[in-house]
Amino acid sequence: MAVKRSAHGSRFSAPLKRGDVLWRAVGAEAAGHVEREWFGSGPHRLVLSLPRPEGLAARPHDPRPADAEQGKKILAGVMTLDGGILRLGAEGDPFDTASPSRRFAVSLHRFDWLPDLVAAGSDGARRALRLIDDWRRVFGKWNGFSWSAECIERRVFHLACAAKALSAEGSDAEIADLTLDIARQGRHLTEIRRAPERALERAVAATIAGCVLAGKPGEALIDKGLKAFAKHIDVMVLPDGGHATRSPEAGVELLFDLLTLDDALGQRGRPSPESLSRAIDRLSTAARFFTLGDGHLAAFHGGEAIAPAVIAAALAHDDAGPRPLNAAPHSGYHRMVGGSLEVIADCGRPPAGPLSVAACAQPAALEIVCAKDRLITSCGWSPEAAGAHAFRLSDAASTVSVGDGSAGRPLSGFRARALGAWLVDGATQVEAKRHDDVGGVWLDIVHDGWRHVGLTHARRLFLDAVNDELRGEDSLTPIAAEPGAADGPRRYLPFAVRFHLHPEARASIARDGKSVLIRGPNTIGWWLRNDAVDVEIAPSAHFDHGLARKAGQVVLKSQVRPEVGAKIRWKLTRAEG
């Protein structure tokens, strides 16, 4: 039997002790205060402005699909960003108008609207120039929110990619202002130290900005950006192509950025680093691995199930075709395929420290596609669902939950404000063993995420390709007590195995009160049979671009005594007829 261990390693990934987190938060708060004072000072603004840019050079191509229809709506005076709507009128200024939500404001200051507006043609480009001028008038010198790591990285990327299209419609003065914007903000990107989990993306955006700027100022920014790129690329892109945050969506987004960087460097006549080409190849392989039979991406650790059209755009450069991978050992995932079933399982420990700002406490979670319908999934939390951190806990995924606790939790209060909502107290030891044969696939996952209640969770899966069914056994076993430890009071804890349903899936309990019939859009039925004490169909939610959709979940219930353990067995099999 082959053994695959969680091999997720970087300088960020070591689990943290409680005291370490507090002292890091104190240090980060102090450093952030000093940084803000410097960034807002006159000398710093002067440093960013010199040397003056000499003009525009490259025209980088971002392969992400742009939506010209959304651009036309902005021209008509309606701006829709991250689920919020702002009705401006044809000449309205969104930067002088209250945003409907913080999420909207972040997207507005990231200039997420710019690609769609440019795609709407020359009218869109002229409107974009006016909006950029509106932003510059209020926020152009420096602002703690608009120039934060959260906003400026994507704004620089969008400005650099749109610069040539905008310059075709702008006056000489507008082009000079735009070029200076890109230079100042690109240089500022290289100085940001907060949000280290995005350091690679900032280096990429700064380098692309350098490619857009002509002459020596551009070359200097390229050199500085590539130096930072070389420092971070092999940390953030794992050998199997996974992103160090373990988010499949983060890997696809980084792939888009690296393809844009490769194009920009080529236009400037600069050779692409070997590490860039290697990362593009690895990320492309991982994107294929994480794309399930319904055409959407697997949704884990803050990543959403992005649409097939977006995945196709990310892989349009790659003519190598699908790779026959069944595991991503460095990223910590296994994929099982047989008959009309497809399963992807989280077999790694959650990332730690800065890499965990979007991680979820959901070890051994599953996503299951049945006959190309995604029936079993998770709540699909992502950072776009601002504030909904409860959906990062164990009971928001298709895995085990014990009592009212979780196998990890996000930081809150002062620590979260200083560091970000890092995940702490998660599983520290995760092991997966896999065996493939002609009849199917065995996968065993064991983790210590429930050690705080004295239990280890073991999930055993068998995908039977012959009978087209998935069998599972979820066991909780006691962790050996320290010698001489006193026996505590005997207690029973609620123990549940959850199967969160996709919003388009429906479930009903059979007359026996145990078996559950699940159907997806293609109306093929699947029986979930089990030996649980009780079965419930409960409400749930599934996030799409940060917006919650109504969904359901099947909950298999039992009880467990930590000193004894317990297990629930279940089977997902195709319904006759």
N, C-alpha and C positions, 0 to 999 in steps of 0.2 A: 504493500500500500504506500503510495507516494505521500510524502509529508510536505505541506506548504505552510510555512510560518509567516506571521506578519513581519515584514522586513522593511518597515516604514521608518527610515532614518534620515535625520537632518539635524542641523544644530538647533532647530526649534523644537524637536519632537520628544525630548525627554519629559516624562511626567513631572509635575511640579508639586512641591509641598505647600501647605496652606500659608506658612510664614513667608515662603519665597514670593508668593503672589502678592501679599501685602506690601513687602518691601519694593517689589517691582512697580507696584501701583504708585507708591510714594515717589520713587525715582522718576517714573514717567510723568507724573503730574508736575514735578519741579522742572524737568527738562522741557516739558511742553510750554510752561510759562516763560522760560528763558527764550525758547524758540520763537514764540509769538511776539515777544518784545522786539527781537531782532528783525523778524520779517516785516514788522510794521514800521520800522525806522526809516528815516530819510537816507542814511548811508546805504542801507540794503537796497532800496529802490534804485539808487544810483548804480550800484554794482550790477543789478539786473539789466540796466539799460545800455551798458557799455560792454564791448564795442557795438556801435550801431549796425544793424543788419544792412546788407547791400542789395537785397532784393530776394526774389523767389527763384527756386531752381526746380527740384523734383516735384512730381505730381503723384504721390502714393495712391495706390488703389486698395481700398478696404473691401474684401470679398463679401462682407455681410450684406444681405439683401436690404435695400432701401425701399421705402414705401412712398411712392410719389403721391398716392391718394391722401396720405396723412399730410404731406407737404401742401397739397391744395387746400386742405381744411384749415391749415395755419394761415394761408393766404386769404381765406374767407373770414378769418378772425376767431377761429376756434382752435385752441391748443389742448391736446390730450396727451398727458404724460403720466405713466405709472398709475393709471386708474383715476387720476384727477382731471377735471376739465376746467379750463379758464376761457371765458368768452371775452375777447379783447376788442373785437371790431377789426377792420382791415388794417388800421394804423396804430393799434394799441401797444402799450409798452408793458410786457409782463414783469419787468424788473422794477417797475414802480407801482405794482399791483400786488396785493396780498395773495400768496399762493394758497390753494385749497388744502394742502397738507405738506408736511416736511418732505415726504417722498417726492412730491411734485417739485418742490423747490430744489432738491438735490438734482433731479433729472434736468430741470431747467438750467441750472448753473453748470451742469456737465455738458450742456449743449447737445443733449441727446436728440433734439429736434433738428439739428443741422443737416445730417445726411438726407432725411426725408425732404426737407425744404429745398436743398440743392437738386434733388432728383426731380423736383417739380419744374425745372427749367430755368430760363433766364429771369422770369418774374420771381421765382423762389430765391434765386441767388441775390437779387436786389433787395428783397425783403430780409434775407439773412444778414446782409451788410448793415441794414438799419437796426436790426435787433442787436447785432454785435456792438454797434455804436451806442445803443441804449445801455447795454451792459457796461461798456467801458466808461461811460460818463459817471456811473455810480460806483462801480467796483473795480475799475481798471488799475488803480494804484496798488491797493491791497485791501483785503477784507478777511477776517478770521474764518468766516464760513465759505465764501466763494473761492478763496485760495487754499482751502484745506485739502489734505490728501484725498478726501472723499469726493471732491468735485473736480480739482484741477487736472488730474491725470487724464480723464476721458475728454475734458474740454480741449486740452492740448492735442490729443489724438485727432479729434474731430476737426479742429481748426487746421491742422497740418494737412489732413486728407482733402479738405474742401478749399484750401487756399487758392489754387490755380483757377478753379471754377469761379470763385468769388472775384478774383482779380480781373477776370474777363468782363465783369459787369461794373467794376468799381472805377472811381476817379483816381488820379495819382495820389491824392491825399489819403483816400480810403485804403489804397494798397499799402502806402507807407505805414499807416496806423495798424493795419492787419499784420504786416510783417514784424513790426515792433512788438505787437501782442504775442506772437508766436515765439519770438526771441526771449522776451522777458519771462514768459510763463514756462517755456522749455528749460531755461536756466534755473528757474525756481524749483522745478521738479527734481533736479539733481541734488538739491539741498535738503529735501524733506527726509526726516528720519523716522517719523511716526508711521504707523501701519506697515511694519517691516514685511508683512505677508504680501504686500503689493509692490515691493521694491523692484522686482523684475519688470512688472508692467510699467512702472514709472520710467525705468531705464529704457524700455522699448519706445515709449511715447516720446521721451526726450531725444532719442536717436533719430526717430522719424522727423521730429521737428527740425533737427540739424540738417537732415537731408533736404528739407524744404527750403532752408535758408541758403542763399548763394554766398560764395566766397569764403573767406577765412572765418567769419563768425559761425557759419554753418559747420565748417570742418572742425572747429574747436568743440562745438556741441556734440557732433558725431563721436569724436574721440572720447569725450567724457562719458557719453551715454554707453558706448561700447565697453568701456572699462567696467562700468557698473553691471552691464549685461553679463560679461564674462564671470563676474563674481557670483551671480545668482542663478544662472541658467541651469547648471547641473544640480543645484539644490532643489529647485522648484519643479523640474521635469524629471521624473523618476525613470529608471532604466526601462520599465515596461510602458512608458508613455503616460502614466498617470500624473496628475497634478499633486503637489505635495500636500495640499489641503484635503485631498481625497474626494474632491467634488468633480464628477464627470463634466458638468457644465463649465466649471472654471477651466478645465483642460481645453474644451472647444473654444472658449473665448480667447484663451492665450494663443491657440493655433491661429485664429483670425489675425491677432496682433502680429505674430511672427511672420505670417505670410505677407502682411502689409510692410513690415520692416524689410524683408527680403527683396520685395519689389522696389522700395525706396532706395536701398543701398545700390541695387543694380542700376537705377536711373542716375545715381551720382557717380557711377563707375567705381564703386568701392566693392571689393570682394566680400561676400558673406562669410562670417566666421564658420568654421567647421561645426562648432557647437550649435549654431543656428540651424543648419541643414539637418543635423542629427536630431535636434529637438522637434523640428517639423515632422520628420519621418516618424518619430516615436509618438507624438501627439496624434498623428493621423491614424496610426495603428490602434491607439487607445480609443479614439472616437468610434472606430468600427466595432471594437470590443463592447463598448457601452451602448451601442445602438441595438435595441431589441427588435423583435419581429414585428411590432406594430409601427416601426419606423421612427419612434421617439427615443430619446436618450433616457437611460436609467437615472432615477432621481435619488441621490444620496448626498448627505453632508452639505446641505445648503444649495445643492444644484437642482434645477427643475427639469422636467421632461420636455426639453425644447423640441420644436417642430421639425418634421422631416426636411422641409425646404431649407432650414438653417443648417442642418447637418450636411445636406447635399452641397451647399455652398462652401462649407468648410473643407469638404473632401473633393471638390471639383478639380483641384490641382493634382490629385493622386490617382493615377490610372493603374495602380498595382492590383486593385480588386480586393475583395474580402480576404482576411487572413484567418486561418483555422485555429485561432487562439481559444483556449478554454479557461485560462487563468491569467490574472494580473497579480503576481505574487508580491511585487514591491508596493503596489497600490492597495493590496489587501482585498481582492474580489475574486470570486469564482463564478463561472457561467456553466450551466448545465442545459443541454439541449437533447431532446429525444422525442420522437413521435410528433405530436402537435403542441408539446409543452416546451417552454423556455423559462429558465430560472436564473436570476443573478442574485448572489448572496454577498453580504458584507462580512468578510472574514478577517478584518484587520482591526487594530485598536484605533480609537479616534485620535486625530492629530492633537498635539499639545501646544500650549503657549500661543503665540500670535497666529499660528496656522489654524487655530481652532475657533476663530471668531464666528465662523458659520458652521461649525461641526455639530453633529447631533449625537446624543447619548443613546444610540440604537444598535448595539452590537448584535450580529447574526441576523439583521433585518433582511427581508426578501422582497423581490419584485417578481411576479409571475405573469407570463403571457401565455394564454391558452388559445390556440387556433387563431393567432394574430390579434387577439383581444387582450389588452392589459387589464386583468381582473383584480389582481392583488398588488398593492403598491404601498406607499406611505402617505402621510399628509403632505409631503412635498414642500416643507418649509424652505424658504430662501430668505436672504437678507432683505429682499423687496417687501416681505411681510413684516414691516418694521414693528418691533415691540411684541410680536406674537411668539415669544421665546418658549412658551409652554409646549409648542409643537416641535421643539428640539428634544423633548424628553422621550423616554422609552415607550410610553403608551401611545405615542403618535406614529408608530411604525409597525410593520408586520413582524413582530418579534415577541418576546416574553416580557411581562411586567409582573412585579412582586409588590403586593401591598399598594400603598399610594406613593411609593418612592420611584427612583429612576436610577439607571446605571450611569450616572453622571449628571451634571447640571451646569448651566451657564452662570458666569459671574453676574452679580447685580450690585447696585449701590455705587459707592466710591470706586471700588475696584473696576467695575465695568466702565465707569466714566473715564477712568485714567488709562485703562489698558484695552478696552473693548470687551465684548461679551464672550471672553474665552470660556471654553468648556473645561471643567475641572471634575475631579473625582470619578473619571471614567474608567473603563477597563484598561488595565495595564498589561495583562497577559492574554493573548488571543492565539489559538492554534487551530489550523485547519488541516485535515487529512482527506485526500481525495483518491478515489480508485475508479478508473474507467474500464469497462469491458463491453463485450458485444451486446449484453442484455440491458445495459444502462450505466448510471453513474452513481457512486456513493460519495457523500460529502459529510464529514463530521466537523463541527465547529464547537470549540470549548473556550469559554472566557470567564474572567473573574469580575465582571462588572457588578455583580451582586454580592461582593465580598463584605460590604457593610452590614448585610443581614446574615452573613455566615454561609453563603451559598455560591456554588459554581453552576453556571448554565451550560448544558451540552445540548446542541441541536444536531440530530442525525437525520440526513435526507437521503432518499433513494429515488432517483428518477428512472422509472421502469419504461424503457423505450418500447418494449414488446406490448405491454398492456396499456400504454399511454396513460400513466398515472404517476403521481408524486406522493410518496409516503414520507411522513415525518414523525419524529419523536423528540419532544422537548422535555429534558430532565433537569431537575434541580437537585444537586447533591451537596451534602454538608462539607464545609471546609474543616479539615482536622483542627481541633482545638489545641491550644498550647498546653504542654504537659503541666499538670497541677492547676489548670484553670478550673474555677468553680462552675458547677452547672447552674445555668440561669433558669428562670421560670419557663415552663413549657407553654408555648403559644402557637397559634395557627395564624398564618398570613394568607390573604387572598393571592391566588396565583392564576394568571391568565395568559393564554396564547392568543394574540390578536392578528386578524387578517383584515387590513384596511382595504376597502373596495375603491376602485376607480369610480369617479362620479357617473360614468355611463354604465356601470355594472349594477345589477339588482340581485338581491338575495332573499330567500324565503326559507323558513324552517319547515321540515316535513312533519308528518303526523307523529313520528316517533319522538319528537321533541329534541332530537340530537342532530340528525343529518340536515345539511343546509344545501339548497340548490342555488347556484350562482350562474347568472347569465350575463353576457356582454352584448354589444351591439349586433353581433352576427347571430344572436339568439341560440347558439350552441350552449347546452347546459352542462354544468360541472357539479358533481356532488362532493361536498366536503364532509366526510364521515369522521367520527372521533369517539373517544371514550371519556370525554370530559364529564364532570359532575353536572354541569349546567351549560347551556348554550344561549347566547343572546345576540340579537342583531341591534346594534346601538348606532346612534348618529355619529358622524365624523365630519371632517372637512378636508378638502384637497386644494392646495394653492396653485394658482396659475398666474404667473407674473405678479406674485404677491397678493392676489385677490382670492379670497376663500370661496370655494364652490361647495355646495352641499354634497355629502357622500355618506356612506355607511361603513360599518365594520362588523365583522363576525368575531365574537368574543367567546372563546372556549374557557370555561371557568373551573377552578378547583381550589384546593387549599394545600398549604405546605407547612410542615413543622421544620424549622431550620436544622434541628438536630437529627431529622430523619430523611427529609427530602421528599420529592414527588415527581410524577411525570404525567404528561398527556400525549397520547398518540393520535395521529390524524392521517387522513388520506384524501387526496384530491384526484378524482377520477371522472372520466367523461361519462355523461348520462346517456343511457340507451335512447335511441330515437331522436 
